[in-house]
Amino acid sequence: MGNLERYTNIEKRLSEPVRDPLWKHIYLSKEILAIAGSAPFQKTARIKQLGPTFYTYPGATHTRMGHSFGVYEIARQILKAISRQDNSPDLSEAGMVSFLDAALLHDIGHFPYTHSLKDLPLKDHEVLSGEIILETEINQLIAAAGGNAGITAEIIDTSKATQNQEVVFYRKILSGVLDPDKLDYLNRDAFYCGVPYGIQDKDFIIDRIVADPENGLAIDKKGIQAVENILFSKYLMYKSVYWHKTVRNVTATVKKVLIHALESGFVEPEQLYRLDDFTLIDLLTRQESIYSKIIDDISKRHFFSSDFEVSAKVFPKKISPSEKLALETKMLEALIGRELAGQYFLHFIIDIPEKISFETNLRFFDHGNFYPLDQSDYVFSAQVIQKFQDSLQKIRFFYSDELKEIFINKKITNNDIFDLFKKMEN
């Protein structure tokens, strides 16, 4: 029995439709639908896909659950496409089901409030997803669906080494230029934000996908323009949506609150695992904590000021959350004195963005052979990607109205703040 026959056996069981605004009917088996009905998966309905982005784009209230169904559907279509190809590696039926389950469950360990918890001293959300799969009722539900929970967890949690080549192949499908995660979130986020920048021709892309035994997926030479569109769309979505100034502002504010809450012992790391958007806010505002007013102001659209920004080129090194907190505290003490700084330590934020990954290891397929993309007329050279990075990465300084008033009274200008920042960075 070949891959196509094994996939066909699975497809025959996909009888339960879920209606999606983007991809219309998404079909699951009764057993996979039971996985979607589990408590860990249902929690993803209480986590917004784009966190605070709805403050700028009111339609952006879609959830991790909707995205997860979308990733499952695109993964299913990719699996069907490569099952028809002779150069696809031999795939087991249980492995195929486990891969579909991984696509559906890849975000069940995701933190709330988009990336406010990113880079904190916490487990990666992929690690949490793997743990949830193995430690909850999902384990048995995957087995009932014809899959293997261990394989599903290994596909998602890439931190664990594996000798299973089928798992390695599925990992490469779920992470890359053409991965189903990106093909869904670019389209879905653009749809709900009401912007055209992320729209992809999904059907054309899948039609041009070629199974690459070494790298997961490749693209037919005629589909290279679709890859360029994906990467340019990613750039535009970061510029206009994901890293919009207001989104960065709110995310950075919540992130600083969380860093301080962890370092002060107000919350323990274990308390942040498996939270949703609502329980996270409850945790930070309980007992009228020092964080309550800041979080409450955000809910009332009363954000910190952002009067100036500079290129991230002025601060090229990577800095940990704890180091950034120390830098902010040191700068504030130098600007307004230790006593006032102790009162307003949560009111001053330096937002230093991380680098964005523009994946370039995809190969294209032409006349029976695979070639690196740079051997085509592919426009995404290292120089182009660097220009994208330079355009996107802006260091911003956020501070509250109260702190801004103190700066004005002390005649502290933006240039003073920037000069001190450069001095301390050096």
TORKOL-4160 file (C-alpha; in steps of 0.2 Angstrom, whole numbers, padded with zeros to 4 digits, m for minus):
426
<pt num="1" X="0000" Y="0000" Z="0000"/>
<pt num="2" X="0007" Y="0017" Z="m0005"/>
<pt num="3" X="0005" Y="0034" Z="0003"/>
<pt num="4" X="m0010" Y="0039" Z="m0008"/>
<pt num="5" X="m0019" Y="0023" Z="m0003"/>
<pt num="6" X="m0015" Y="0027" Z="0016"/>
<pt num="7" X="m0021" Y="0045" Z="0014"/>
<pt num="8" X="m0037" Y="0039" Z="0005"/>
<pt num="9" X="m0041" Y="0028" Z="0020"/>
<pt num="10" X="m0040" Y="0043" Z="0031"/>
<pt num="11" X="m0050" Y="0054" Z="0020"/>
<pt num="12" X="m0064" Y="0042" Z="0020"/>
<pt num="13" X="m0066" Y="0045" Z="0038"/>
<pt num="14" X="m0067" Y="0064" Z="0037"/>
<pt num="15" X="m0085" Y="0066" Z="0038"/>
<pt num="16" X="m0088" Y="0079" Z="0051"/>
<pt num="17" X="m0088" Y="0097" Z="0044"/>
<pt num="18" X="m0083" Y="0113" Z="0054"/>
<pt num="19" X="m0088" Y="0129" Z="0046"/>
<pt num="20" X="m0073" Y="0141" Z="0044"/>
<pt num="21" X="m0075" Y="0159" Z="0037"/>
<pt num="22" X="m0059" Y="0157" Z="0028"/>
<pt num="23" X="m0058" Y="0140" Z="0021"/>
<pt num="24" X="m0077" Y="0136" Z="0022"/>
<pt num="25" X="m0080" Y="0118" Z="0026"/>
<pt num="26" X="m0066" Y="0109" Z="0036"/>
<pt num="27" X="m0069" Y="0090" Z="0037"/>
<pt num="28" X="m0063" Y="0080" Z="0052"/>
<pt num="29" X="m0066" Y="0062" Z="0057"/>
<pt num="30" X="m0077" Y="0060" Z="0072"/>
<pt num="31" X="m0062" Y="0055" Z="0083"/>
<pt num="32" X="m0052" Y="0070" Z="0078"/>
<pt num="33" X="m0067" Y="0081" Z="0081"/>
<pt num="34" X="m0067" Y="0073" Z="0099"/>
<pt num="35" X="m0050" Y="0080" Z="0101"/>
<pt num="36" X="m0056" Y="0097" Z="0096"/>
<pt num="37" X="m0069" Y="0095" Z="0110"/>
<pt num="38" X="m0056" Y="0092" Z="0123"/>
<pt num="39" X="m0054" Y="0105" Z="0137"/>
<pt num="40" X="m0036" Y="0110" Z="0132"/>
<pt num="41" X="m0041" Y="0113" Z="0114"/>
<pt num="42" X="m0056" Y="0123" Z="0119"/>
<pt num="43" X="m0045" Y="0134" Z="0129"/>
<pt num="44" X="m0038" Y="0141" Z="0113"/>
<pt num="45" X="m0055" Y="0149" Z="0110"/>
<pt num="46" X="m0051" Y="0161" Z="0124"/>
<pt num="47" X="m0034" Y="0167" Z="0117"/>
<pt num="48" X="m0035" Y="0180" Z="0104"/>
<pt num="49" X="m0023" Y="0176" Z="0089"/>
<pt num="50" X="m0016" Y="0193" Z="0089"/>
<pt num="51" X="m0018" Y="0198" Z="0107"/>
<pt num="52" X="m0020" Y="0217" Z="0109"/>
<pt num="53" X="m0020" Y="0220" Z="0090"/>
<pt num="54" X="m0039" Y="0223" Z="0091"/>
<pt num="55" X="m0035" Y="0240" Z="0099"/>
<pt num="56" X="m0029" Y="0246" Z="0082"/>
<pt num="57" X="m0039" Y="0234" Z="0070"/>
<pt num="58" X="m0056" Y="0231" Z="0079"/>
<pt num="59" X="m0059" Y="0215" Z="0068"/>
<pt num="60" X="m0044" Y="0206" Z="0075"/>
<pt num="61" X="m0053" Y="0196" Z="0088"/>
<pt num="62" X="m0051" Y="0179" Z="0080"/>
<pt num="63" X="m0044" Y="0166" Z="0091"/>
<pt num="64" X="m0030" Y="0152" Z="0092"/>
<pt num="65" X="m0044" Y="0140" Z="0090"/>
<pt num="66" X="m0050" Y="0146" Z="0072"/>
<pt num="67" X="m0032" Y="0147" Z="0067"/>
<pt num="68" X="m0029" Y="0129" Z="0073"/>
<pt num="69" X="m0043" Y="0123" Z="0062"/>
<pt num="70" X="m0036" Y="0132" Z="0048"/>
<pt num="71" X="m0018" Y="0125" Z="0050"/>
<pt num="72" X="m0026" Y="0107" Z="0051"/>
<pt num="73" X="m0035" Y="0110" Z="0034"/>
<pt num="74" X="m0020" Y="0117" Z="0025"/>
<pt num="75" X="m0009" Y="0103" Z="0032"/>
<pt num="76" X="m0022" Y="0090" Z="0026"/>
<pt num="77" X="m0022" Y="0098" Z="0009"/>
<pt num="78" X="m0002" Y="0097" Z="0009"/>
<pt num="79" X="m0003" Y="0079" Z="0015"/>
<pt num="80" X="m0015" Y="0075" Z="0001"/>
<pt num="81" X="m0004" Y="0083" Z="m0012"/>
<pt num="82" X="0013" Y="0075" Z="m0007"/>
<pt num="83" X="0004" Y="0058" Z="m0005"/>
<pt num="84" X="0002" Y="0058" Z="m0024"/>
<pt num="85" X="0020" Y="0061" Z="m0028"/>
<pt num="86" X="0033" Y="0047" Z="m0031"/>
<pt num="87" X="0047" Y="0056" Z="m0023"/>
<pt num="88" X="0038" Y="0058" Z="m0006"/>
<pt num="89" X="0046" Y="0047" Z="0008"/>
<pt num="90" X="0036" Y="0032" Z="0014"/>
<pt num="91" X="0023" Y="0038" Z="0026"/>
<pt num="92" X="0013" Y="0027" Z="0038"/>
<pt num="93" X="m0006" Y="0029" Z="0041"/>
<pt num="94" X="m0003" Y="0032" Z="0059"/>
<pt num="95" X="0010" Y="0044" Z="0056"/>
<pt num="96" X="m0001" Y="0054" Z="0044"/>
<pt num="97" X="m0015" Y="0055" Z="0057"/>
<pt num="98" X="m0002" Y="0060" Z="0070"/>
<pt num="99" X="0003" Y="0074" Z="0059"/>
<pt num="100" X="m0014" Y="0080" Z="0056"/>
<pt num="101" X="m0017" Y="0080" Z="0075"/>
<pt num="102" X="m0001" Y="0090" Z="0077"/>
<pt num="103" X="m0007" Y="0103" Z="0065"/>
<pt num="104" X="m0023" Y="0104" Z="0075"/>
<pt num="105" X="m0015" Y="0104" Z="0092"/>
<pt num="106" X="0001" Y="0114" Z="0088"/>
<pt num="107" X="m0005" Y="0129" Z="0098"/>
<pt num="108" X="m0013" Y="0121" Z="0113"/>
<pt num="109" X="0001" Y="0126" Z="0124"/>
<pt num="110" X="0002" Y="0144" Z="0118"/>
<pt num="111" X="0003" Y="0158" Z="0130"/>
<pt num="112" X="m0011" Y="0172" Z="0131"/>
<pt num="113" X="m0010" Y="0189" Z="0125"/>
<pt num="114" X="0000" Y="0185" Z="0109"/>
<pt num="115" X="0019" Y="0187" Z="0112"/>
<pt num="116" X="0019" Y="0196" Z="0129"/>
<pt num="117" X="0026" Y="0181" Z="0137"/>
<pt num="118" X="0039" Y="0178" Z="0124"/>
<pt num="119" X="0057" Y="0178" Z="0130"/>
<pt num="120" X="0052" Y="0176" Z="0148"/>
<pt num="121" X="0060" Y="0163" Z="0158"/>
<pt num="122" X="0047" Y="0150" Z="0154"/>
<pt num="123" X="0045" Y="0134" Z="0144"/>
<pt num="124" X="0042" Y="0136" Z="0126"/>
<pt num="125" X="0024" Y="0135" Z="0121"/>
<pt num="126" X="0029" Y="0120" Z="0109"/>
<pt num="127" X="0036" Y="0111" Z="0124"/>
<pt num="128" X="0020" Y="0114" Z="0134"/>
<pt num="129" X="0009" Y="0108" Z="0119"/>
<pt num="130" X="0019" Y="0092" Z="0119"/>
<pt num="131" X="0016" Y="0090" Z="0138"/>
<pt num="132" X="m0002" Y="0093" Z="0137"/>
<pt num="133" X="m0004" Y="0080" Z="0123"/>
<pt num="134" X="0005" Y="0067" Z="0133"/>
<pt num="135" X="m0003" Y="0071" Z="0150"/>
<pt num="136" X="m0021" Y="0074" Z="0147"/>
<pt num="137" X="m0036" Y="0065" Z="0139"/>
<pt num="138" X="m0029" Y="0070" Z="0122"/>
<pt num="139" X="m0017" Y="0055" Z="0123"/>
<pt num="140" X="m0031" Y="0043" Z="0122"/>
<pt num="141" X="m0041" Y="0053" Z="0110"/>
<pt num="142" X="m0027" Y="0053" Z="0097"/>
<pt num="143" X="m0025" Y="0034" Z="0099"/>
<pt num="144" X="m0044" Y="0032" Z="0096"/>
<pt num="145" X="m0042" Y="0043" Z="0080"/>
<pt num="146" X="m0028" Y="0031" Z="0074"/>
<pt num="147" X="m0013" Y="0041" Z="0078"/>
<pt num="148" X="0001" Y="0040" Z="0091"/>
<pt num="149" X="0001" Y="0054" Z="0104"/>
<pt num="150" X="0020" Y="0052" Z="0106"/>
<pt num="151" X="0023" Y="0055" Z="0088"/>
<pt num="152" X="0011" Y="0070" Z="0088"/>
<pt num="153" X="0020" Y="0078" Z="0103"/>
<pt num="154" X="0037" Y="0075" Z="0095"/>
<pt num="155" X="0031" Y="0083" Z="0079"/>
<pt num="156" X="0027" Y="0099" Z="0089"/>
<pt num="157" X="0040" Y="0099" Z="0102"/>
<pt num="158" X="0056" Y="0100" Z="0091"/>
<pt num="159" X="0067" Y="0102" Z="0107"/>
<pt num="160" X="0067" Y="0083" Z="0109"/>
<pt num="161" X="0079" Y="0074" Z="0098"/>
<pt num="162" X="0072" Y="0060" Z="0087"/>
<pt num="163" X="0078" Y="0046" Z="0076"/>
<pt num="164" X="0061" Y="0044" Z="0068"/>
<pt num="165" X="0063" Y="0050" Z="0050"/>
<pt num="166" X="0045" Y="0052" Z="0047"/>
<pt num="167" X="0044" Y="0063" Z="0062"/>
<pt num="168" X="0058" Y="0073" Z="0056"/>
<pt num="169" X="0050" Y="0075" Z="0039"/>
<pt num="170" X="0033" Y="0081" Z="0047"/>
<pt num="171" X="0043" Y="0094" Z="0058"/>
<pt num="172" X="0050" Y="0101" Z="0042"/>
<pt num="173" X="0033" Y="0103" Z="0034"/>
<pt num="174" X="0026" Y="0112" Z="0050"/>
<pt num="175" X="0041" Y="0124" Z="0050"/>
<pt num="176" X="0047" Y="0133" Z="0035"/>
<pt num="177" X="0043" Y="0145" Z="0021"/>
<pt num="178" X="0028" Y="0135" Z="0015"/>
<pt num="179" X="0022" Y="0129" Z="0032"/>
<pt num="180" X="0003" Y="0127" Z="0035"/>
<pt num="181" X="0005" Y="0138" Z="0050"/>
<pt num="182" X="0011" Y="0153" Z="0040"/>
<pt num="183" X="m0001" Y="0150" Z="0025"/>
<pt num="184" X="m0016" Y="0151" Z="0037"/>
<pt num="185" X="m0011" Y="0165" Z="0049"/>
<pt num="186" X="m0006" Y="0177" Z="0035"/>
<pt num="187" X="m0022" Y="0175" Z="0026"/>
<pt num="188" X="m0033" Y="0174" Z="0042"/>
<pt num="189" X="m0025" Y="0189" Z="0050"/>
<pt num="190" X="m0026" Y="0199" Z="0035"/>
<pt num="191" X="m0045" Y="0194" Z="0033"/>
<pt num="192" X="m0049" Y="0199" Z="0051"/>
<pt num="193" X="m0039" Y="0215" Z="0051"/>
<pt num="194" X="m0047" Y="0220" Z="0035"/>
<pt num="195" X="m0030" Y="0223" Z="0026"/>
<pt num="196" X="m0024" Y="0215" Z="0009"/>
<pt num="197" X="m0006" Y="0213" Z="0013"/>
<pt num="198" X="m0006" Y="0195" Z="0019"/>
<pt num="199" X="m0017" Y="0187" Z="0006"/>
<pt num="200" X="m0010" Y="0171" Z="m0002"/>
<pt num="201" X="m0015" Y="0160" Z="m0016"/>
<pt num="202" X="m0016" Y="0145" Z="m0006"/>
<pt num="203" X="m0023" Y="0133" Z="m0019"/>
<pt num="204" X="m0009" Y="0138" Z="m0032"/>
<pt num="205" X="0005" Y="0136" Z="m0018"/>
<pt num="206" X="m0001" Y="0119" Z="m0013"/>
<pt num="207" X="m0003" Y="0114" Z="m0032"/>
<pt num="208" X="0016" Y="0119" Z="m0034"/>
<pt num="209" X="0022" Y="0110" Z="m0018"/>
<pt num="210" X="0035" Y="0096" Z="m0021"/>
<pt num="211" X="0039" Y="0084" Z="m0007"/>
<pt num="212" X="0058" Y="0086" Z="m0003"/>
<pt num="213" X="0064" Y="0071" Z="0007"/>
<pt num="214" X="0079" Y="0081" Z="0014"/>
<pt num="215" X="0070" Y="0098" Z="0018"/>
<pt num="216" X="0051" Y="0093" Z="0020"/>
<pt num="217" X="0044" Y="0104" Z="0006"/>
<pt num="218" X="0051" Y="0112" Z="m0010"/>
<pt num="219" X="0042" Y="0122" Z="m0023"/>
<pt num="220" X="0040" Y="0119" Z="m0042"/>
<pt num="221" X="0050" Y="0132" Z="m0052"/>
<pt num="222" X="0034" Y="0140" Z="m0058"/>
<pt num="223" X="0029" Y="0143" Z="m0040"/>
<pt num="224" X="0044" Y="0153" Z="m0035"/>
<pt num="225" X="0034" Y="0169" Z="m0036"/>
<pt num="226" X="0022" Y="0163" Z="m0023"/>
<pt num="227" X="0036" Y="0161" Z="m0011"/>
<pt num="228" X="0041" Y="0179" Z="m0014"/>
<pt num="229" X="0023" Y="0184" Z="m0011"/>
<pt num="230" X="0023" Y="0175" Z="0006"/>
<pt num="231" X="0039" Y="0183" Z="0012"/>
<pt num="232" X="0034" Y="0200" Z="0006"/>
<pt num="233" X="0017" Y="0198" Z="0014"/>
<pt num="234" X="0026" Y="0193" Z="0030"/>
<pt num="235" X="0036" Y="0209" Z="0029"/>
<pt num="236" X="0020" Y="0220" Z="0026"/>
<pt num="237" X="0010" Y="0211" Z="0039"/>
<pt num="238" X="0024" Y="0215" Z="0052"/>
<pt num="239" X="0025" Y="0233" Z="0046"/>
<pt num="240" X="0007" Y="0237" Z="0046"/>
<pt num="241" X="m0001" Y="0224" Z="0059"/>
<pt num="242" X="0010" Y="0214" Z="0070"/>
<pt num="243" X="0023" Y="0228" Z="0074"/>
<pt num="244" X="0011" Y="0242" Z="0073"/>
<pt num="245" X="0016" Y="0255" Z="0086"/>
<pt num="246" X="0001" Y="0253" Z="0097"/>
<pt num="247" X="0002" Y="0234" Z="0096"/>
<pt num="248" X="0021" Y="0235" Z="0102"/>
<pt num="249" X="0016" Y="0248" Z="0115"/>
<pt num="250" X="0003" Y="0237" Z="0124"/>
<pt num="251" X="0013" Y="0221" Z="0121"/>
<pt num="252" X="0028" Y="0229" Z="0129"/>
<pt num="253" X="0019" Y="0236" Z="0143"/>
<pt num="254" X="0011" Y="0219" Z="0148"/>
<pt num="255" X="0028" Y="0211" Z="0145"/>
<pt num="256" X="0036" Y="0223" Z="0158"/>
<pt num="257" X="0022" Y="0220" Z="0170"/>
<pt num="258" X="0025" Y="0201" Z="0168"/>
<pt num="259" X="0044" Y="0202" Z="0170"/>
<pt num="260" X="0043" Y="0212" Z="0186"/>
<pt num="261" X="0029" Y="0201" Z="0193"/>
<pt num="262" X="0040" Y="0186" Z="0190"/>
<pt num="263" X="0056" Y="0194" Z="0197"/>
<pt num="264" X="0046" Y="0200" Z="0212"/>
<pt num="265" X="0038" Y="0184" Z="0216"/>
<pt num="266" X="0021" Y="0191" Z="0214"/>
<pt num="267" X="0018" Y="0176" Z="0202"/>
<pt num="268" X="0027" Y="0160" Z="0199"/>
<pt num="269" X="0031" Y="0153" Z="0182"/>
<pt num="270" X="0019" Y="0138" Z="0184"/>
<pt num="271" X="0005" Y="0150" Z="0186"/>
<pt num="272" X="0007" Y="0157" Z="0169"/>
<pt num="273" X="0006" Y="0140" Z="0160"/>
<pt num="274" X="m0011" Y="0136" Z="0152"/>
<pt num="275" X="m0018" Y="0153" Z="0155"/>
<pt num="276" X="m0030" Y="0161" Z="0143"/>
<pt num="277" X="m0032" Y="0180" Z="0140"/>
<pt num="278" X="m0045" Y="0182" Z="0154"/>
<pt num="279" X="m0036" Y="0172" Z="0167"/>
<pt num="280" X="m0020" Y="0181" Z="0164"/>
<pt num="281" X="m0028" Y="0198" Z="0167"/>
<pt num="282" X="m0037" Y="0191" Z="0183"/>
<pt num="283" X="m0020" Y="0185" Z="0189"/>
<pt num="284" X="m0012" Y="0202" Z="0187"/>
<pt num="285" X="m0026" Y="0213" Z="0194"/>
<pt num="286" X="m0030" Y="0202" Z="0209"/>
<pt num="287" X="m0030" Y="0211" Z="0226"/>
<pt num="288" X="m0028" Y="0228" Z="0219"/>
<pt num="289" X="m0009" Y="0225" Z="0215"/>
<pt num="290" X="0003" Y="0238" Z="0209"/>
<pt num="291" X="m0001" Y="0232" Z="0191"/>
<pt num="292" X="m0019" Y="0235" Z="0192"/>
<pt num="293" X="m0020" Y="0253" Z="0186"/>
<pt num="294" X="m0008" Y="0249" Z="0171"/>
<pt num="295" X="m0018" Y="0235" Z="0166"/>
<pt num="296" X="m0035" Y="0244" Z="0169"/>
<pt num="297" X="m0028" Y="0259" Z="0159"/>
<pt num="298" X="m0025" Y="0247" Z="0144"/>
<pt num="299" X="m0042" Y="0241" Z="0144"/>
<pt num="300" X="m0048" Y="0259" Z="0143"/>
<pt num="301" X="m0037" Y="0262" Z="0129"/>
<pt num="302" X="m0026" Y="0274" Z="0139"/>
<pt num="303" X="m0009" Y="0269" Z="0133"/>
<pt num="304" X="0009" Y="0275" Z="0137"/>
<pt num="305" X="0016" Y="0289" Z="0126"/>
<pt num="306" X="0027" Y="0285" Z="0112"/>
<pt num="307" X="0035" Y="0301" Z="0106"/>
<pt num="308" X="0051" Y="0295" Z="0097"/>
<pt num="309" X="0059" Y="0280" Z="0090"/>
<pt num="310" X="0076" Y="0276" Z="0083"/>
<pt num="311" X="0084" Y="0262" Z="0072"/>
<pt num="312" X="0088" Y="0246" Z="0081"/>
<pt num="313" X="0105" Y="0247" Z="0073"/>
<pt num="314" X="0110" Y="0258" Z="0088"/>
<pt num="315" X="0108" Y="0243" Z="0099"/>
<pt num="316" X="0113" Y="0228" Z="0089"/>
<pt num="317" X="0116" Y="0216" Z="0104"/>
<pt num="318" X="0103" Y="0204" Z="0111"/>
<pt num="319" X="0097" Y="0208" Z="0128"/>
<pt num="320" X="0087" Y="0197" Z="0140"/>
<pt num="321" X="0071" Y="0203" Z="0149"/>
<pt num="322" X="0080" Y="0204" Z="0166"/>
<pt num="323" X="0094" Y="0214" Z="0158"/>
<pt num="324" X="0082" Y="0226" Z="0149"/>
<pt num="325" X="0073" Y="0228" Z="0166"/>
<pt num="326" X="0089" Y="0233" Z="0174"/>
<pt num="327" X="0094" Y="0245" Z="0160"/>
<pt num="328" X="0077" Y="0254" Z="0161"/>
<pt num="329" X="0078" Y="0255" Z="0180"/>
<pt num="330" X="0096" Y="0262" Z="0179"/>
<pt num="331" X="0091" Y="0275" Z="0165"/>
<pt num="332" X="0076" Y="0281" Z="0175"/>
<pt num="333" X="0086" Y="0283" Z="0191"/>
<pt num="334" X="0099" Y="0293" Z="0181"/>
<pt num="335" X="0085" Y="0304" Z="0173"/>
<pt num="336" X="0074" Y="0308" Z="0188"/>
<pt num="337" X="0083" Y="0301" Z="0204"/>
<pt num="338" X="0082" Y="0285" Z="0213"/>
<pt num="339" X="0067" Y="0290" Z="0224"/>
<pt num="340" X="0055" Y="0295" Z="0210"/>
<pt num="341" X="0062" Y="0280" Z="0199"/>
<pt num="342" X="0057" Y="0268" Z="0213"/>
<pt num="343" X="0039" Y="0275" Z="0212"/>
<pt num="344" X="0038" Y="0275" Z="0193"/>
<pt num="345" X="0049" Y="0260" Z="0188"/>
<pt num="346" X="0034" Y="0252" Z="0179"/>
<pt num="347" X="0031" Y="0268" Z="0169"/>
<pt num="348" X="0046" Y="0268" Z="0158"/>
<pt num="349" X="0049" Y="0255" Z="0144"/>
<pt num="350" X="0062" Y="0253" Z="0131"/>
<pt num="351" X="0055" Y="0242" Z="0117"/>
<pt num="352" X="0069" Y="0232" Z="0108"/>
<pt num="353" X="0062" Y="0221" Z="0094"/>
<pt num="354" X="0070" Y="0204" Z="0090"/>
<pt num="355" X="0075" Y="0199" Z="0073"/>
<pt num="356" X="0062" Y="0192" Z="0061"/>
<pt num="357" X="0065" Y="0175" Z="0053"/>
<pt num="358" X="0063" Y="0176" Z="0034"/>
<pt num="359" X="0067" Y="0158" Z="0030"/>
<pt num="360" X="0078" Y="0156" Z="0015"/>
<pt num="361" X="0082" Y="0137" Z="0015"/>
<pt num="362" X="0069" Y="0132" Z="0003"/>
<pt num="363" X="0073" Y="0123" Z="m0013"/>
<pt num="364" X="0065" Y="0123" Z="m0030"/>
<pt num="365" X="0061" Y="0108" Z="m0041"/>
<pt num="366" X="0065" Y="0109" Z="m0059"/>
<pt num="367" X="0067" Y="0095" Z="m0072"/>
<pt num="368" X="0069" Y="0081" Z="m0059"/>
<pt num="369" X="0081" Y="0090" Z="m0048"/>
<pt num="370" X="0082" Y="0101" Z="m0032"/>
<pt num="371" X="0091" Y="0118" Z="m0032"/>
<pt num="372" X="0094" Y="0132" Z="m0020"/>
<pt num="373" X="0083" Y="0147" Z="m0023"/>
<pt num="374" X="0097" Y="0158" Z="m0026"/>
<pt num="375" X="0101" Y="0149" Z="m0042"/>
<pt num="376" X="0084" Y="0156" Z="m0049"/>
<pt num="377" X="0079" Y="0174" Z="m0051"/>
<pt num="378" X="0073" Y="0174" Z="m0033"/>
<pt num="379" X="0073" Y="0192" Z="m0027"/>
<pt num="380" X="0076" Y="0188" Z="m0008"/>
<pt num="381" X="0094" Y="0190" Z="m0007"/>
<pt num="382" X="0103" Y="0192" Z="0010"/>
<pt num="383" X="0104" Y="0211" Z="0006"/>
<pt num="384" X="0085" Y="0212" Z="0003"/>
<pt num="385" X="0081" Y="0203" Z="0019"/>
<pt num="386" X="0093" Y="0215" Z="0029"/>
<pt num="387" X="0084" Y="0230" Z="0022"/>
<pt num="388" X="0068" Y="0222" Z="0027"/>
<pt num="389" X="0075" Y="0220" Z="0045"/>
<pt num="390" X="0081" Y="0238" Z="0045"/>
<pt num="391" X="0065" Y="0244" Z="0040"/>
<pt num="392" X="0055" Y="0235" Z="0053"/>
<pt num="393" X="0066" Y="0235" Z="0068"/>
<pt num="394" X="0063" Y="0252" Z="0078"/>
<pt num="395" X="0068" Y="0254" Z="0096"/>
<pt num="396" X="0054" Y="0264" Z="0105"/>
<pt num="397" X="0053" Y="0272" Z="0121"/>
<pt num="398" X="0036" Y="0272" Z="0130"/>
<pt num="399" X="0031" Y="0281" Z="0146"/>
<pt num="400" X="0016" Y="0285" Z="0156"/>
<pt num="401" X="0008" Y="0303" Z="0156"/>
<pt num="402" X="0013" Y="0305" Z="0174"/>
<pt num="403" X="0031" Y="0301" Z="0170"/>
<pt num="404" X="0030" Y="0312" Z="0154"/>
<pt num="405" X="0025" Y="0327" Z="0165"/>
<pt num="406" X="0040" Y="0324" Z="0176"/>
<pt num="407" X="0051" Y="0324" Z="0161"/>
<pt num="408" X="0044" Y="0340" Z="0156"/>
<pt num="409" X="0046" Y="0348" Z="0173"/>
<pt num="410" X="0064" Y="0343" Z="0174"/>
<pt num="411" X="0066" Y="0349" Z="0156"/>
<pt num="412" X="0071" Y="0331" Z="0150"/>
<pt num="413" X="0070" Y="0330" Z="0131"/>
<pt num="414" X="0069" Y="0315" Z="0120"/>
<pt num="415" X="0087" Y="0318" Z="0115"/>
<pt num="416" X="0092" Y="0317" Z="0133"/>
<pt num="417" X="0084" Y="0300" Z="0135"/>
<pt num="418" X="0092" Y="0294" Z="0119"/>
<pt num="419" X="0109" Y="0301" Z="0123"/>
<pt num="420" X="0108" Y="0292" Z="0140"/>
<pt num="421" X="0103" Y="0276" Z="0132"/>
<pt num="422" X="0117" Y="0276" Z="0120"/>
<pt num="423" X="0129" Y="0280" Z="0134"/>
<pt num="424" X="0123" Y="0265" Z="0144"/>
<pt num="425" X="0123" Y="0254" Z="0129"/>
<pt num="426" X="0141" Y="0257" Z="0126"/>
